[in-house]
Amino acid sequence: MSRNRDIFELPTRKPVAYGDTSFRLKHVAVWVDSLPVGNVGMTARDLYGKLKQLNTTEINAHDRVELLYLLDKPLRFVLDALSSHHFRDPPPMKPRSKAASDLVYAMVALVVQGYQIAIQGFTSGSRLYRMRSRRTIIGAYQQRLHYLGWMLLHGFQTYQHAPHGLWREIHGTYAAVVKGGGHDIALDKDRPPGLVAGTTAHHLYKKLLLLAISGPYRMQYGELARVKKVLDGWVSRVLLVPLSQMEQSKGLFVVDTQADEPPKYRCLVEKEKPVHGWVLDTMQLALTAMESEAKAVSPR
């Protein structure tokens, strides 16, 4: 799969053929149970084909989200299995590892597309429909942010540049869930598969911003994995301040949500004067880190 083309462009969808039951929930559940998990490569190829077929089929938004949830467990299995075997070596990647990397990247891109198709299905419905589906919509946004984050992290781990449009998709997804008022809602009871209790879109977005400013391309695979683990504890110490309040903030980074870019140092964008976005204020995080370091080196 080429990462230079627009991997976020949504495909054309066709109605389900008469008598086709391949995307009924119970049939997909049986299909998932029958996947040849002893052969990771075959499971990955079967899953890729299923996701591609799903994205080109007209299905109501609720069922699409439920189907993506059903496919989430085998997807995570494939990502974990292939990551542990192929993506830990320093560059350049071996041909077999490059092929595995392209396949899982393509699968995750299909998942990202799938959640966007579902979100469009919800938002094109009536106001009452959107209200009744609110928690499902929030879950779809959370999953989309999560897998956009996977694409970002995978690029860092394999020393590849982010594909065209990735940051614009990250910013746009968060902006959309903020507009709907669901960015700080945790779905603890009916949360999407794989996400920990208390997860919000706000948390996921700030986590990606922090990951981007942590110098990921200068880290080795193991170092980046350790940083990823501690990010959850850092997020609460970071603030997102609206650009309209930039003068009152001491934050050092600016997020231009109209640009296909990660956060930049504030001094580098002051002349550009971005209109939409955030100031990423990491001052509290820096103070906490300094206090922890001082305690660690002080004599007892």
HELIX and SHEET records of a PDB file:
HELIX    1   1 LEU A   25  ASP A   33  1                                   9    
HELIX    2   2 VAL A   40  ASN A   55  1                                  16    
HELIX    3   3 ALA A   61  HIS A   86  1                                  26    
HELIX    4   4 PRO A   95  THR A  123  1                                  29    
HELIX    5   5 ARG A  127  ARG A  132  1                                   6    
HELIX    6   6 ARG A  134  GLN A  157  1                                  24    
HELIX    7   7 LEU A  166  LYS A  179  1                                  14    
HELIX    8   8 ALA A  201  ALA A  212  1                                  12    
HELIX    9   9 PRO A  216  ARG A  218  5                                   3    
HELIX   10  10 TYR A  221  VAL A  235  1                                  15    
HELIX   11  11 LEU A  243  GLN A  248  5                                   6    
HELIX   12  12 ARG A  266  VAL A  269  1                                   4    
HELIX   13  13 MET A  283  VAL A  297  1                                  15    
SHEET    1   A 4 LEU A 239  PRO A 242  0                                        
SHEET    2   A 4 GLY A 277  ASP A 281 -1                                        
SHEET    3   A 4 PHE A 253  ASP A 256 -1                                        
SHEET    4   A 4 LYS A 264  TYR A 265 -1                                        
END                                                                             
